[in-house]
Amino acid sequence: MTRKELFQQMTQKQSYLCVGLDTDIQKIPSHLRSADDPIFEFNKQIIDATADFCVAYKPNTAFYEATGAKGWESLQKTLEYIPKNFFKIADAKRGDIGNTSGLYARAFFEQMQADAVTVAPYMGEDSVKPFLAFENKWVILLALTSNPGSQDFQTKLLTSEKPLFEQVITTAATWADADKLMYVVGATQAEQFHKIRQLAPDHFLLVPGVGAQGGDLQLLSQHGMNKQCGLLVNASRAIIYASANKDFAAKAAREAQSIQQEMAIYLEKYL
Amino acid sequence: MTRKELFQQMTQKQSYLCVGLDTDIQKIPSHLRSADDPIFEFNKQIIDATADFCVAYKPNTAFYEATGAKGWESLQKTLEYIPKNFFKIADAKRGDIGNTSGLYARAFFEQMQADAVTVAPYMGEDSVKPFLAFENKWVILLALTSNPGSQDFQTKLLTSEKPLFEQVITTAATWADADKLMYVVGATQAEQFHKIRQLAPDHFLLVPGVGAQGGDLQLLSQHGMNKQCGLLVNASRAIIYASANKDFAAKAAREAQSIQQEMAIYLEKYL
């Protein structure tokens, strides 16, 4: 999916919501547990219920790997099930030396047909470039994450007086442009969005941490939006676990719709 | 496996060799490709052939994920096949927010029965700690890697005038001691080993980059060894692809033995 196509989906749906499919076998409603593939069954119903209100889905690979080869199959089926007009993100946070990163890229872009993979920057250029070699596919590079540990290294100042995450953003911008590269910026770091927009005016930002982690949607929309929206805001638990009962899909839809309606206001106001 | 047990294996075998099971379906001998599970069949023969000369095995997960759910099964079978007296490393380079890292830890420590997982430090303490919560299991944290991209961020100086990788080592040392935590330090960075030993005198270092990537085994042994050896030196391609023919296992054994014999000399000289 191209940047233009993604933006078209956003204006059409009045949404920049990404639904995080962090599907934990221990948290899905009990009536689904007897299904052949409970994780896939849950995802299917969540996708059907939320499709009108979001533009992207983001399964985090950890939840699937935790159940072994069977989980890997559930992940593959889930990515296949998501319709073509959605932006599909494999939240894998991979990164390895060049030829090995190339294998991860094949796994997620070819086997899984994901549009994008999240990548960790620590190992530098040759660990990221193999993901950039695939046409019409995206790298979403970790820059400033939403967790407390982001303060351990990401915000440490370099001798240039820039924090590490800014160096990551400016260095990576020399590897690929805004048609191939996005950055992860946590919603809990709303005060940083203004600065990040100066460094990366055109790039999309994938923003986790709204909802359960306490990010402020209005604030980050105000400071983070650019002319092509430039934001993909992820919510996982708040949507997919809105109910633990048989009405889980309906409740997920309602939660997704409520976020979408808020987003429509910010698109009107800040775009 | 405890640090003491690992050191016992090393003195017994006169080896600190780790064999990297970076098994690429496209590189294994053609006569194996008709096997039910060619990757596992290859690994099994490599393990049988090299077991006398090494103390650890390290499958890199990228090679298994590249073939989907089937690859994940090959990885599981491989880890199950490796005898208990070997140190089993899942080279996964994972790292995510706390609860999600916990799922990766379960995948590799419980499902796969690995002794250790390689972890990326960029997301900080809460991304690493869940891996440290498992008894008798290890985190091997990326510090200074062997690839060219290690120069992009890892060696950047912080305002403290320390490079980032040193900050990673000293910060992580406050999270766990040398009985739970190792560091990845590339063999191509031999000039750094002396400095790293000052920062982490007791920790084991996992050292990739010997062989194909050009690291110098003598130099890094001289500067990196401590009283409990403190080194696990990995070789992958040089051993497992020593031959592409029916004699691949015999050739792998010969290559592993040659490295082991060199190691025996350095254990005598530098321990």
Interface residues (C-beta under 8 A of the other chain):
Chain A: D22 D24 N60 A62 F63 E65 A66 T67 G68 A69 K70 W72 E73 Q76 K93 R94 G95 D96 I97 G98 T100 S101 L103 Y104 R106 A107 Q111 A120 P121 Y122 M123 G124 E125 D126 S127 V128 L142 T145 S146 N147 P148 G149 S150 Q151 D152 F153 Q154 K156 L157 L158 T159 E161 L164 Q167 V168 T171
Chain B: D22 D24 N60 A62 F63 E65 A66 T67 G68 A69 K70 W72 E73 Q76 K93 R94 G95 D96 I97 G98 T100 S101 L103 Y104 R106 A107 Q111 A120 P121 Y122 M123 G124 E125 D126 S127 V128 L142 T145 S146 N147 P148 G149 S150 Q151 D152 F153 Q154 K156 L157 L158 T159 E161 L164 Q167 V168 T171
